[in-house]
Amino acid sequence: MATASIDKREAERRAQRAMEAGRFGDALESLWLLVDRSHVVEHEFLGYLRSMASCYERLGRKRAAAAIHFYLKDVARAEGLSRDDLRDLARCAIARGDRVRAAQDRKST
């Protein structure tokens, strides 16, 4: 048990240091290790996802960041990052309850 706790803390430190140094790809490696564990406290999991979304945005991987924001129910942010993907815009419109817009975005694909 103690080993898992130490590994978790070390992965958190590595992710934080990498983000502070602008090494977002390296940060993602550590963050993936953190979210991929079998037992993760929900507030920690959500924090890791927010950090991952930030890294993906910094790397220019807007669709990956948008998917995480969508999962986090931050539909406005997901939509803002999805301007170039009509399928994702349609998903955001459905989440907002705007079925007309969703159909328009979907028809354009």
N, C-alpha and C positions, 0 to 999 in steps of 0.2 A: 504493500500500500504506500509506504513512504516514497518508494522509487517513482511511482506514478505522479505523486505530488511534486517531487523535485523536477521530473521531466516536464511537467506542465509549466511550472514556474520558469524553467530555463527556456522553454519554447516561447512563453510570453515575453521574456526579456529579449530573446533574439528577434522576435517580431517587432517589438518596440524600437530596439536599436536600429534595425534595418529600415524601418519607416522614417525614423529621425535622420538617417543618413541618405534618404532618398533611394534606397535599394528596395523598391517595391516588389520586385519579383522574388527576392530573398525573403521578404516579409511574408509573402503569400505562402511560401513553402512551410514556414513555421505555423502560420494561421491554419493551413489545411490540416496539419498534424493535430492542432487543437480541436478543430470542429469534427474531425474524423474519429474521435474517441467514442467509445460506447456509452459512457456516462458523462454528460456535460450539464452542469447547472444552467438552467434556461437563460438567466441574465448574463452569464458568461458567454454562452453560445451566441446570443444576440449581439453582444459587444464584439465578439470575434467577426461576426458577419459584417457589422458596420465597418470594421477595420479593413476587411477584405474588399468591400465595395469601394472604399477610399483608395486602396491600392490599385484596383482595376481601373478606376477613373484616372488615376495618375499615369497609368500605363497606356491610356487611350483605349482601353477595352470597355467601351461604354455599354455594350450589350450585356456583358457579364455583370457589370455594376448594376445595370437596370434590373436584371433578374433577381439580384439580391435585394434591391430596394423593393421590388414587387413582392417578394417573399415576406419582407418586413412590413408589408402593407403601407409603404410609403409610395402610393400610386403616383402622386404628383412628381416626385423625384424620378421614378422609373419612366414616366412619360417624357419628362424633360430630356432624359438620356436616350430615348428611343426614337427620336425624330426621324431617323433614317430607316427604320424598320417598321413597315406598316402592320405586320403581324403582331408585333409587340404593342404598337399603338392600339390595335384592336383589342388586345387583352386588357390593356389599361382602361379603355372605354367600357368594356364589359364590367370590370371591377368597380367602375364609377356608376354603373347602371345605365350607361348611355348606349343602348343597343343600336340606335340609328347610326351613330358615329362608328361603332364597331363594325357594322355591316359595310359602311362606306370605306373604311380603312381596309377591310378584308377583301372587298371587290377590287381594289386597286393593285392587289398582289398578283 
